[in-house]
């Protein structure tokens, strides 16, 4: 995202629920999201165009951001304003029944998406089943993950080979691996038995 020259909105430009304690909740949410994305105040300032001083004040709850400032902060966190303020959330607990999961199969690779599409969601969880001789990354599979994505995979049953940037790594039941998911990779089942594993993909993390 291109950098934007930081600006400070005038205090009478319309604020986010002043005097109700909402500014504290908004500030805590901004800080939690920023830290989850491994952004410093300067990083978020560069992405949003809101000065580090203003961001710090918002996070501490010492000032209530104008709607314009809140919208810039949301954009810097890759969220809409309603997602940042949780205006479009009906509840905080969502149960995803097995019959509602999205399932895709192609070339001996079965994928079951466990997480429902929620506003501002930063992680996706899926289970995978590879038949003998099958591999991920084929036709029908998801494209390469977005820049900064990180994946943790846990092998539930069987043995699988992770090919990461040309290097091969053997994983057995109970093993786990974490890697940068935006780099070339795929899984292969070179055994005579099906393999099952679970993958957790966190999006948009900044590498340290």
PyMOL CGO cylinders between C-alpha atoms (Angstrom):
from pymol import cmd
from pymol.cgo import CYLINDER

trace = [
    CYLINDER, 0.00, 0.00, 0.00, 1.34, 3.39, -0.90, 0.3, 1, 1, 1, 1, 1, 1,
    CYLINDER, 1.34, 3.39, -0.90, 2.22, 5.78, 1.89, 0.3, 1, 1, 1, 1, 1, 1,
    CYLINDER, 2.22, 5.78, 1.89, -0.10, 8.70, 2.63, 0.3, 1, 1, 1, 1, 1, 1,
    CYLINDER, -0.10, 8.70, 2.63, 0.94, 11.98, 4.15, 0.3, 1, 1, 1, 1, 1, 1,
    CYLINDER, 0.94, 11.98, 4.15, -0.31, 11.91, 7.78, 0.3, 1, 1, 1, 1, 1, 1,
    CYLINDER, -0.31, 11.91, 7.78, -3.17, 14.27, 8.56, 0.3, 1, 1, 1, 1, 1, 1,
    CYLINDER, -3.17, 14.27, 8.56, -5.05, 15.20, 11.71, 0.3, 1, 1, 1, 1, 1, 1,
    CYLINDER, -5.05, 15.20, 11.71, -8.79, 15.78, 11.53, 0.3, 1, 1, 1, 1, 1, 1,
    CYLINDER, -8.79, 15.78, 11.53, -10.34, 18.68, 13.40, 0.3, 1, 1, 1, 1, 1, 1,
    CYLINDER, -10.34, 18.68, 13.40, -12.10, 17.57, 16.60, 0.3, 1, 1, 1, 1, 1, 1,
    CYLINDER, -12.10, 17.57, 16.60, -15.50, 18.84, 15.44, 0.3, 1, 1, 1, 1, 1, 1,
    CYLINDER, -15.50, 18.84, 15.44, -15.59, 16.70, 12.27, 0.3, 1, 1, 1, 1, 1, 1,
    CYLINDER, -15.59, 16.70, 12.27, -17.85, 14.06, 13.83, 0.3, 1, 1, 1, 1, 1, 1,
    CYLINDER, -17.85, 14.06, 13.83, -16.45, 11.59, 16.33, 0.3, 1, 1, 1, 1, 1, 1,
    CYLINDER, -16.45, 11.59, 16.33, -17.06, 7.95, 17.18, 0.3, 1, 1, 1, 1, 1, 1,
    CYLINDER, -17.06, 7.95, 17.18, -19.59, 7.93, 20.04, 0.3, 1, 1, 1, 1, 1, 1,
    CYLINDER, -19.59, 7.93, 20.04, -17.84, 10.39, 22.38, 0.3, 1, 1, 1, 1, 1, 1,
    CYLINDER, -17.84, 10.39, 22.38, -18.46, 10.16, 26.08, 0.3, 1, 1, 1, 1, 1, 1,
    CYLINDER, -18.46, 10.16, 26.08, -19.92, 6.66, 26.01, 0.3, 1, 1, 1, 1, 1, 1,
    CYLINDER, -19.92, 6.66, 26.01, -16.77, 4.63, 26.59, 0.3, 1, 1, 1, 1, 1, 1,
    CYLINDER, -16.77, 4.63, 26.59, -16.86, 3.48, 22.97, 0.3, 1, 1, 1, 1, 1, 1,
    CYLINDER, -16.86, 3.48, 22.97, -13.58, 5.27, 22.28, 0.3, 1, 1, 1, 1, 1, 1,
    CYLINDER, -13.58, 5.27, 22.28, -11.91, 2.96, 24.84, 0.3, 1, 1, 1, 1, 1, 1,
    CYLINDER, -11.91, 2.96, 24.84, -13.29, -0.12, 23.09, 0.3, 1, 1, 1, 1, 1, 1,
    CYLINDER, -13.29, -0.12, 23.09, -12.29, 1.19, 19.67, 0.3, 1, 1, 1, 1, 1, 1,
    CYLINDER, -12.29, 1.19, 19.67, -8.80, 2.02, 20.91, 0.3, 1, 1, 1, 1, 1, 1,
    CYLINDER, -8.80, 2.02, 20.91, -8.33, -1.42, 22.44, 0.3, 1, 1, 1, 1, 1, 1,
    CYLINDER, -8.33, -1.42, 22.44, -9.53, -3.04, 19.21, 0.3, 1, 1, 1, 1, 1, 1,
    CYLINDER, -9.53, -3.04, 19.21, -7.17, -0.93, 17.08, 0.3, 1, 1, 1, 1, 1, 1,
    CYLINDER, -7.17, -0.93, 17.08, -4.23, -1.84, 19.31, 0.3, 1, 1, 1, 1, 1, 1,
    CYLINDER, -4.23, -1.84, 19.31, -5.10, -5.55, 19.35, 0.3, 1, 1, 1, 1, 1, 1,
    CYLINDER, -5.10, -5.55, 19.35, -5.45, -5.68, 15.57, 0.3, 1, 1, 1, 1, 1, 1,
    CYLINDER, -5.45, -5.68, 15.57, -2.26, -3.68, 15.02, 0.3, 1, 1, 1, 1, 1, 1,
    CYLINDER, -2.26, -3.68, 15.02, -0.24, -5.95, 17.30, 0.3, 1, 1, 1, 1, 1, 1,
    CYLINDER, -0.24, -5.95, 17.30, -1.79, -9.09, 15.77, 0.3, 1, 1, 1, 1, 1, 1,
    CYLINDER, -1.79, -9.09, 15.77, -0.56, -7.87, 12.37, 0.3, 1, 1, 1, 1, 1, 1,
    CYLINDER, -0.56, -7.87, 12.37, 2.85, -7.11, 13.92, 0.3, 1, 1, 1, 1, 1, 1,
    CYLINDER, 2.85, -7.11, 13.92, 2.63, -3.44, 12.93, 0.3, 1, 1, 1, 1, 1, 1,
    CYLINDER, 2.63, -3.44, 12.93, 4.36, -0.68, 14.88, 0.3, 1, 1, 1, 1, 1, 1,
    CYLINDER, 4.36, -0.68, 14.88, 2.58, 2.66, 15.30, 0.3, 1, 1, 1, 1, 1, 1,
    CYLINDER, 2.58, 2.66, 15.30, 4.79, 3.99, 12.50, 0.3, 1, 1, 1, 1, 1, 1,
    CYLINDER, 4.79, 3.99, 12.50, 3.82, 1.07, 10.24, 0.3, 1, 1, 1, 1, 1, 1,
    CYLINDER, 3.82, 1.07, 10.24, 0.12, 1.73, 10.75, 0.3, 1, 1, 1, 1, 1, 1,
    CYLINDER, 0.12, 1.73, 10.75, 0.69, 5.46, 10.32, 0.3, 1, 1, 1, 1, 1, 1,
    CYLINDER, 0.69, 5.46, 10.32, 2.37, 4.85, 6.95, 0.3, 1, 1, 1, 1, 1, 1,
    CYLINDER, 2.37, 4.85, 6.95, -0.50, 2.60, 5.85, 0.3, 1, 1, 1, 1, 1, 1,
    CYLINDER, -0.50, 2.60, 5.85, -3.33, 4.82, 7.08, 0.3, 1, 1, 1, 1, 1, 1,
    CYLINDER, -3.33, 4.82, 7.08, -2.07, 8.40, 6.86, 0.3, 1, 1, 1, 1, 1, 1,
    CYLINDER, -2.07, 8.40, 6.86, -2.93, 8.98, 10.54, 0.3, 1, 1, 1, 1, 1, 1,
    CYLINDER, -2.93, 8.98, 10.54, -0.06, 10.33, 12.63, 0.3, 1, 1, 1, 1, 1, 1,
    CYLINDER, -0.06, 10.33, 12.63, 1.58, 8.03, 15.23, 0.3, 1, 1, 1, 1, 1, 1,
    CYLINDER, 1.58, 8.03, 15.23, 0.63, 10.53, 17.94, 0.3, 1, 1, 1, 1, 1, 1,
    CYLINDER, 0.63, 10.53, 17.94, -3.05, 10.39, 17.00, 0.3, 1, 1, 1, 1, 1, 1,
    CYLINDER, -3.05, 10.39, 17.00, -2.93, 6.59, 16.77, 0.3, 1, 1, 1, 1, 1, 1,
    CYLINDER, -2.93, 6.59, 16.77, -1.39, 6.38, 20.24, 0.3, 1, 1, 1, 1, 1, 1,
    CYLINDER, -1.39, 6.38, 20.24, -4.08, 8.66, 21.66, 0.3, 1, 1, 1, 1, 1, 1,
    CYLINDER, -4.08, 8.66, 21.66, -6.82, 6.58, 20.05, 0.3, 1, 1, 1, 1, 1, 1,
    CYLINDER, -6.82, 6.58, 20.05, -5.36, 3.32, 21.38, 0.3, 1, 1, 1, 1, 1, 1,
    CYLINDER, -5.36, 3.32, 21.38, -5.09, 4.73, 24.91, 0.3, 1, 1, 1, 1, 1, 1,
    CYLINDER, -5.09, 4.73, 24.91, -8.66, 6.00, 24.74, 0.3, 1, 1, 1, 1, 1, 1,
    CYLINDER, -8.66, 6.00, 24.74, -7.55, 9.55, 25.50, 0.3, 1, 1, 1, 1, 1, 1,
    CYLINDER, -7.55, 9.55, 25.50, -9.25, 10.83, 22.36, 0.3, 1, 1, 1, 1, 1, 1,
    CYLINDER, -9.25, 10.83, 22.36, -12.20, 9.75, 20.28, 0.3, 1, 1, 1, 1, 1, 1,
    CYLINDER, -12.20, 9.75, 20.28, -11.32, 9.57, 16.56, 0.3, 1, 1, 1, 1, 1, 1,
    CYLINDER, -11.32, 9.57, 16.56, -13.38, 11.39, 13.99, 0.3, 1, 1, 1, 1, 1, 1,
    CYLINDER, -13.38, 11.39, 13.99, -15.21, 9.17, 11.54, 0.3, 1, 1, 1, 1, 1, 1,
    CYLINDER, -15.21, 9.17, 11.54, -12.73, 10.22, 8.85, 0.3, 1, 1, 1, 1, 1, 1,
    CYLINDER, -12.73, 10.22, 8.85, -9.77, 9.22, 11.04, 0.3, 1, 1, 1, 1, 1, 1,
    CYLINDER, -9.77, 9.22, 11.04, -11.45, 5.94, 12.03, 0.3, 1, 1, 1, 1, 1, 1,
    CYLINDER, -11.45, 5.94, 12.03, -12.02, 5.15, 8.37, 0.3, 1, 1, 1, 1, 1, 1,
    CYLINDER, -12.02, 5.15, 8.37, -8.34, 5.76, 7.59, 0.3, 1, 1, 1, 1, 1, 1,
    CYLINDER, -8.34, 5.76, 7.59, -7.28, 3.55, 10.49, 0.3, 1, 1, 1, 1, 1, 1,
    CYLINDER, -7.28, 3.55, 10.49, -9.63, 0.81, 9.27, 0.3, 1, 1, 1, 1, 1, 1,
    CYLINDER, -9.63, 0.81, 9.27, -8.15, 1.03, 5.76, 0.3, 1, 1, 1, 1, 1, 1,
    CYLINDER, -8.15, 1.03, 5.76, -4.65, 0.74, 7.24, 0.3, 1, 1, 1, 1, 1, 1,
    CYLINDER, -4.65, 0.74, 7.24, -5.75, -2.49, 8.91, 0.3, 1, 1, 1, 1, 1, 1,
    CYLINDER, -5.75, -2.49, 8.91, -7.35, -3.78, 5.68, 0.3, 1, 1, 1, 1, 1, 1,
    CYLINDER, -7.35, -3.78, 5.68, -10.83, -3.45, 7.19, 0.3, 1, 1, 1, 1, 1, 1,
    CYLINDER, -10.83, -3.45, 7.19, -13.94, -1.46, 6.41, 0.3, 1, 1, 1, 1, 1, 1,
    CYLINDER, -13.94, -1.46, 6.41, -15.08, 1.12, 8.95, 0.3, 1, 1, 1, 1, 1, 1,
    CYLINDER, -15.08, 1.12, 8.95, -18.02, -1.08, 9.97, 0.3, 1, 1, 1, 1, 1, 1,
    CYLINDER, -18.02, -1.08, 9.97, -15.68, -4.02, 10.51, 0.3, 1, 1, 1, 1, 1, 1,
    CYLINDER, -15.68, -4.02, 10.51, -13.37, -1.95, 12.70, 0.3, 1, 1, 1, 1, 1, 1,
    CYLINDER, -13.37, -1.95, 12.70, -16.28, -0.66, 14.77, 0.3, 1, 1, 1, 1, 1, 1,
    CYLINDER, -16.28, -0.66, 14.77, -18.02, -4.05, 14.65, 0.3, 1, 1, 1, 1, 1, 1,
    CYLINDER, -18.02, -4.05, 14.65, -21.19, -2.43, 13.35, 0.3, 1, 1, 1, 1, 1, 1,
    CYLINDER, -21.19, -2.43, 13.35, -21.96, -5.41, 11.11, 0.3, 1, 1, 1, 1, 1, 1,
    CYLINDER, -21.96, -5.41, 11.11, -21.43, -8.12, 13.72, 0.3, 1, 1, 1, 1, 1, 1,
    CYLINDER, -21.43, -8.12, 13.72, -24.61, -9.71, 15.00, 0.3, 1, 1, 1, 1, 1, 1,
    CYLINDER, -24.61, -9.71, 15.00, -22.95, -11.98, 17.53, 0.3, 1, 1, 1, 1, 1, 1,
    CYLINDER, -22.95, -11.98, 17.53, -19.51, -12.89, 18.80, 0.3, 1, 1, 1, 1, 1, 1,
    CYLINDER, -19.51, -12.89, 18.80, -19.90, -16.67, 18.55, 0.3, 1, 1, 1, 1, 1, 1,
    CYLINDER, -19.90, -16.67, 18.55, -20.55, -18.48, 15.28, 0.3, 1, 1, 1, 1, 1, 1,
    CYLINDER, -20.55, -18.48, 15.28, -21.00, -22.24, 15.11, 0.3, 1, 1, 1, 1, 1, 1,
    CYLINDER, -21.00, -22.24, 15.11, -20.18, -23.78, 11.75, 0.3, 1, 1, 1, 1, 1, 1,
    CYLINDER, -20.18, -23.78, 11.75, -21.94, -27.13, 11.38, 0.3, 1, 1, 1, 1, 1, 1,
    CYLINDER, -21.94, -27.13, 11.38, -20.19, -29.89, 9.46, 0.3, 1, 1, 1, 1, 1, 1,
    CYLINDER, -20.19, -29.89, 9.46, -22.92, -29.99, 6.84, 0.3, 1, 1, 1, 1, 1, 1,
    CYLINDER, -22.92, -29.99, 6.84, -22.34, -26.28, 6.14, 0.3, 1, 1, 1, 1, 1, 1,
    CYLINDER, -22.34, -26.28, 6.14, -18.60, -26.56, 5.47, 0.3, 1, 1, 1, 1, 1, 1,
    CYLINDER, -18.60, -26.56, 5.47, -17.39, -25.80, 1.97, 0.3, 1, 1, 1, 1, 1, 1,
    CYLINDER, -17.39, -25.80, 1.97, -15.83, -28.95, 0.49, 0.3, 1, 1, 1, 1, 1, 1,
    CYLINDER, -15.83, -28.95, 0.49, -13.75, -29.13, -2.70, 0.3, 1, 1, 1, 1, 1, 1,
    CYLINDER, -13.75, -29.13, -2.70, -12.13, -32.17, -4.29, 0.3, 1, 1, 1, 1, 1, 1,
    CYLINDER, -12.13, -32.17, -4.29, -9.74, -32.38, -7.22, 0.3, 1, 1, 1, 1, 1, 1,
    CYLINDER, -9.74, -32.38, -7.22, -7.02, -34.81, -8.29, 0.3, 1, 1, 1, 1, 1, 1,
    CYLINDER, -7.02, -34.81, -8.29, -7.12, -36.86, -5.10, 0.3, 1, 1, 1, 1, 1, 1,
    CYLINDER, -7.12, -36.86, -5.10, -7.02, -33.77, -2.86, 0.3, 1, 1, 1, 1, 1, 1,
    CYLINDER, -7.02, -33.77, -2.86, -10.04, -33.09, -0.65, 0.3, 1, 1, 1, 1, 1, 1,
    CYLINDER, -10.04, -33.09, -0.65, -10.31, -29.73, 1.15, 0.3, 1, 1, 1, 1, 1, 1,
    CYLINDER, -10.31, -29.73, 1.15, -12.88, -28.89, 3.83, 0.3, 1, 1, 1, 1, 1, 1,
    CYLINDER, -12.88, -28.89, 3.83, -13.08, -25.27, 4.97, 0.3, 1, 1, 1, 1, 1, 1,
    CYLINDER, -13.08, -25.27, 4.97, -13.83, -25.10, 8.71, 0.3, 1, 1, 1, 1, 1, 1,
    CYLINDER, -13.83, -25.10, 8.71, -14.05, -21.33, 9.19, 0.3, 1, 1, 1, 1, 1, 1,
    CYLINDER, -14.05, -21.33, 9.19, -17.11, -19.39, 7.99, 0.3, 1, 1, 1, 1, 1, 1,
    CYLINDER, -17.11, -19.39, 7.99, -16.58, -16.09, 6.11, 0.3, 1, 1, 1, 1, 1, 1,
    CYLINDER, -16.58, -16.09, 6.11, -16.65, -13.39, 8.79, 0.3, 1, 1, 1, 1, 1, 1,
    CYLINDER, -16.65, -13.39, 8.79, -15.90, -9.65, 8.52, 0.3, 1, 1, 1, 1, 1, 1,
    CYLINDER, -15.90, -9.65, 8.52, -12.28, -8.83, 9.24, 0.3, 1, 1, 1, 1, 1, 1,
    CYLINDER, -12.28, -8.83, 9.24, -11.28, -12.47, 9.70, 0.3, 1, 1, 1, 1, 1, 1,
    CYLINDER, -11.28, -12.47, 9.70, -7.49, -12.82, 9.64, 0.3, 1, 1, 1, 1, 1, 1,
    CYLINDER, -7.49, -12.82, 9.64, -7.18, -16.61, 9.70, 0.3, 1, 1, 1, 1, 1, 1,
    CYLINDER, -7.18, -16.61, 9.70, -8.63, -19.59, 7.86, 0.3, 1, 1, 1, 1, 1, 1,
    CYLINDER, -8.63, -19.59, 7.86, -8.68, -23.20, 9.04, 0.3, 1, 1, 1, 1, 1, 1,
    CYLINDER, -8.68, -23.20, 9.04, -9.12, -26.18, 6.73, 0.3, 1, 1, 1, 1, 1, 1,
    CYLINDER, -9.12, -26.18, 6.73, -8.66, -29.94, 6.75, 0.3, 1, 1, 1, 1, 1, 1,
    CYLINDER, -8.66, -29.94, 6.75, -6.99, -31.74, 3.86, 0.3, 1, 1, 1, 1, 1, 1,
    CYLINDER, -6.99, -31.74, 3.86, -6.98, -35.35, 2.69, 0.3, 1, 1, 1, 1, 1, 1,
    CYLINDER, -6.98, -35.35, 2.69, -4.46, -36.49, 0.10, 0.3, 1, 1, 1, 1, 1, 1,
    CYLINDER, -4.46, -36.49, 0.10, -4.83, -39.87, -1.56, 0.3, 1, 1, 1, 1, 1, 1,
    CYLINDER, -4.83, -39.87, -1.56, -1.69, -41.88, -2.35, 0.3, 1, 1, 1, 1, 1, 1,
    CYLINDER, -1.69, -41.88, -2.35, 0.26, -40.15, -5.11, 0.3, 1, 1, 1, 1, 1, 1,
    CYLINDER, 0.26, -40.15, -5.11, -1.76, -36.93, -4.86, 0.3, 1, 1, 1, 1, 1, 1,
    CYLINDER, -1.76, -36.93, -4.86, -0.43, -33.46, -4.12, 0.3, 1, 1, 1, 1, 1, 1,
    CYLINDER, -0.43, -33.46, -4.12, -1.73, -29.98, -3.35, 0.3, 1, 1, 1, 1, 1, 1,
    CYLINDER, -1.73, -29.98, -3.35, -1.37, -27.06, -5.72, 0.3, 1, 1, 1, 1, 1, 1,
    CYLINDER, -1.37, -27.06, -5.72, -3.22, -28.71, -8.58, 0.3, 1, 1, 1, 1, 1, 1,
    CYLINDER, -3.22, -28.71, -8.58, -6.18, -27.52, -10.63, 0.3, 1, 1, 1, 1, 1, 1,
    CYLINDER, -6.18, -27.52, -10.63, -9.05, -26.45, -8.37, 0.3, 1, 1, 1, 1, 1, 1,
    CYLINDER, -9.05, -26.45, -8.37, -6.78, -25.65, -5.42, 0.3, 1, 1, 1, 1, 1, 1,
    CYLINDER, -6.78, -25.65, -5.42, -6.58, -22.15, -3.97, 0.3, 1, 1, 1, 1, 1, 1,
    CYLINDER, -6.58, -22.15, -3.97, -4.00, -19.83, -5.58, 0.3, 1, 1, 1, 1, 1, 1,
    CYLINDER, -4.00, -19.83, -5.58, -0.81, -18.78, -3.79, 0.3, 1, 1, 1, 1, 1, 1,
    CYLINDER, -0.81, -18.78, -3.79, -1.62, -17.02, -0.54, 0.3, 1, 1, 1, 1, 1, 1,
    CYLINDER, -1.62, -17.02, -0.54, -1.46, -13.24, -0.20, 0.3, 1, 1, 1, 1, 1, 1,
    CYLINDER, -1.46, -13.24, -0.20, 1.84, -11.51, 0.68, 0.3, 1, 1, 1, 1, 1, 1,
    CYLINDER, 1.84, -11.51, 0.68, 2.74, -11.87, 4.35, 0.3, 1, 1, 1, 1, 1, 1,
    CYLINDER, 2.74, -11.87, 4.35, 0.58, -14.97, 4.92, 0.3, 1, 1, 1, 1, 1, 1,
    CYLINDER, 0.58, -14.97, 4.92, 1.83, -17.61, 7.32, 0.3, 1, 1, 1, 1, 1, 1,
    CYLINDER, 1.83, -17.61, 7.32, 0.67, -21.21, 7.51, 0.3, 1, 1, 1, 1, 1, 1,
    CYLINDER, 0.67, -21.21, 7.51, 0.82, -23.78, 10.29, 0.3, 1, 1, 1, 1, 1, 1,
    CYLINDER, 0.82, -23.78, 10.29, 0.07, -27.36, 9.30, 0.3, 1, 1, 1, 1, 1, 1,
    CYLINDER, 0.07, -27.36, 9.30, -0.49, -30.29, 11.68, 0.3, 1, 1, 1, 1, 1, 1,
    CYLINDER, -0.49, -30.29, 11.68, -0.47, -33.86, 10.36, 0.3, 1, 1, 1, 1, 1, 1,
    CYLINDER, -0.47, -33.86, 10.36, -3.41, -35.78, 11.80, 0.3, 1, 1, 1, 1, 1, 1,
    CYLINDER, -3.41, -35.78, 11.80, -2.89, -39.18, 10.18, 0.3, 1, 1, 1, 1, 1, 1,
    CYLINDER, -2.89, -39.18, 10.18, -0.31, -40.68, 7.83, 0.3, 1, 1, 1, 1, 1, 1,
    CYLINDER, -0.31, -40.68, 7.83, 2.85, -39.16, 6.37, 0.3, 1, 1, 1, 1, 1, 1,
    CYLINDER, 2.85, -39.16, 6.37, 3.19, -36.23, 3.98, 0.3, 1, 1, 1, 1, 1, 1,
    CYLINDER, 3.19, -36.23, 3.98, 6.06, -34.44, 2.27, 0.3, 1, 1, 1, 1, 1, 1,
    CYLINDER, 6.06, -34.44, 2.27, 6.20, -30.64, 2.30, 0.3, 1, 1, 1, 1, 1, 1,
    CYLINDER, 6.20, -30.64, 2.30, 8.11, -29.20, -0.67, 0.3, 1, 1, 1, 1, 1, 1,
    CYLINDER, 8.11, -29.20, -0.67, 9.06, -25.68, 0.40, 0.3, 1, 1, 1, 1, 1, 1,
    CYLINDER, 9.06, -25.68, 0.40, 11.13, -23.57, -2.00, 0.3, 1, 1, 1, 1, 1, 1,
    CYLINDER, 11.13, -23.57, -2.00, 12.46, -26.75, -3.58, 0.3, 1, 1, 1, 1, 1, 1,
    CYLINDER, 12.46, -26.75, -3.58, 13.44, -28.46, -0.32, 0.3, 1, 1, 1, 1, 1, 1,
    CYLINDER, 13.44, -28.46, -0.32, 11.62, -31.59, 0.84, 0.3, 1, 1, 1, 1, 1, 1,
    CYLINDER, 11.62, -31.59, 0.84, 10.54, -32.14, 4.44, 0.3, 1, 1, 1, 1, 1, 1,
    CYLINDER, 10.54, -32.14, 4.44, 8.95, -35.37, 5.69, 0.3, 1, 1, 1, 1, 1, 1,
    CYLINDER, 8.95, -35.37, 5.69, 6.15, -34.96, 8.23, 0.3, 1, 1, 1, 1, 1, 1,
    CYLINDER, 6.15, -34.96, 8.23, 4.47, -37.75, 10.18, 0.3, 1, 1, 1, 1, 1, 1,
    CYLINDER, 4.47, -37.75, 10.18, 1.33, -37.93, 12.32, 0.3, 1, 1, 1, 1, 1, 1,
    CYLINDER, 1.33, -37.93, 12.32, 1.60, -35.44, 15.18, 0.3, 1, 1, 1, 1, 1, 1,
    CYLINDER, 1.60, -35.44, 15.18, 4.25, -33.33, 13.45, 0.3, 1, 1, 1, 1, 1, 1,
    CYLINDER, 4.25, -33.33, 13.45, 3.62, -29.66, 12.72, 0.3, 1, 1, 1, 1, 1, 1,
    CYLINDER, 3.62, -29.66, 12.72, 5.30, -27.04, 10.56, 0.3, 1, 1, 1, 1, 1, 1,
    CYLINDER, 5.30, -27.04, 10.56, 5.01, -23.26, 10.25, 0.3, 1, 1, 1, 1, 1, 1,
    CYLINDER, 5.01, -23.26, 10.25, 6.18, -21.40, 7.15, 0.3, 1, 1, 1, 1, 1, 1,
    CYLINDER, 6.18, -21.40, 7.15, 5.67, -18.29, 5.00, 0.3, 1, 1, 1, 1, 1, 1,
    CYLINDER, 5.67, -18.29, 5.00, 2.71, -19.32, 2.86, 0.3, 1, 1, 1, 1, 1, 1,
    CYLINDER, 2.71, -19.32, 2.86, 3.32, -16.75, 0.12, 0.3, 1, 1, 1, 1, 1, 1,
    CYLINDER, 3.32, -16.75, 0.12, 6.49, -18.61, -0.92, 0.3, 1, 1, 1, 1, 1, 1,
    CYLINDER, 6.49, -18.61, -0.92, 6.41, -21.59, -3.34, 0.3, 1, 1, 1, 1, 1, 1,
    CYLINDER, 6.41, -21.59, -3.34, 5.23, -24.74, -1.58, 0.3, 1, 1, 1, 1, 1, 1,
    CYLINDER, 5.23, -24.74, -1.58, 3.05, -27.81, -1.90, 0.3, 1, 1, 1, 1, 1, 1,
    CYLINDER, 3.05, -27.81, -1.90, 2.35, -31.10, -0.11, 0.3, 1, 1, 1, 1, 1, 1,
    CYLINDER, 2.35, -31.10, -0.11, 2.81, -34.58, -1.61, 0.3, 1, 1, 1, 1, 1, 1,
    CYLINDER, 2.81, -34.58, -1.61, 1.59, -37.96, -0.44, 0.3, 1, 1, 1, 1, 1, 1,
    CYLINDER, 1.59, -37.96, -0.44, 4.24, -40.44, -1.52, 0.3, 1, 1, 1, 1, 1, 1,
    CYLINDER, 4.24, -40.44, -1.52, 2.98, -43.21, 0.76, 0.3, 1, 1, 1, 1, 1, 1,
    CYLINDER, 2.98, -43.21, 0.76, 0.54, -46.04, 0.07, 0.3, 1, 1, 1, 1, 1, 1,
    CYLINDER, 0.54, -46.04, 0.07, -2.06, -44.70, 2.51, 0.3, 1, 1, 1, 1, 1, 1,
    CYLINDER, -2.06, -44.70, 2.51, -4.19, -41.53, 2.58, 0.3, 1, 1, 1, 1, 1, 1,
    CYLINDER, -4.19, -41.53, 2.58, -2.87, -38.66, 4.69, 0.3, 1, 1, 1, 1, 1, 1,
    CYLINDER, -2.87, -38.66, 4.69, -4.91, -36.10, 6.60, 0.3, 1, 1, 1, 1, 1, 1,
    CYLINDER, -4.91, -36.10, 6.60, -3.71, -32.76, 7.92, 0.3, 1, 1, 1, 1, 1, 1,
    CYLINDER, -3.71, -32.76, 7.92, -5.12, -29.48, 9.15, 0.3, 1, 1, 1, 1, 1, 1,
    CYLINDER, -5.12, -29.48, 9.15, -3.89, -26.08, 7.93, 0.3, 1, 1, 1, 1, 1, 1,
    CYLINDER, -3.89, -26.08, 7.93, -4.23, -22.71, 9.66, 0.3, 1, 1, 1, 1, 1, 1,
    CYLINDER, -4.23, -22.71, 9.66, -3.45, -19.72, 7.45, 0.3, 1, 1, 1, 1, 1, 1,
    CYLINDER, -3.45, -19.72, 7.45, -2.98, -16.28, 9.03, 0.3, 1, 1, 1, 1, 1, 1,
    CYLINDER, -2.98, -16.28, 9.03, -3.16, -13.49, 6.47, 0.3, 1, 1, 1, 1, 1, 1,
    CYLINDER, -3.16, -13.49, 6.47, -1.20, -10.30, 6.10, 0.3, 1, 1, 1, 1, 1, 1,
    CYLINDER, -1.20, -10.30, 6.10, 1.47, -10.72, 8.77, 0.3, 1, 1, 1, 1, 1, 1,
    CYLINDER, 1.47, -10.72, 8.77, 4.56, -8.53, 8.49, 0.3, 1, 1, 1, 1, 1, 1,
    CYLINDER, 4.56, -8.53, 8.49, 7.79, -10.49, 8.61, 0.3, 1, 1, 1, 1, 1, 1,
    CYLINDER, 7.79, -10.49, 8.61, 10.13, -9.45, 11.38, 0.3, 1, 1, 1, 1, 1, 1,
]
cmd.load_cgo(trace, "trace")
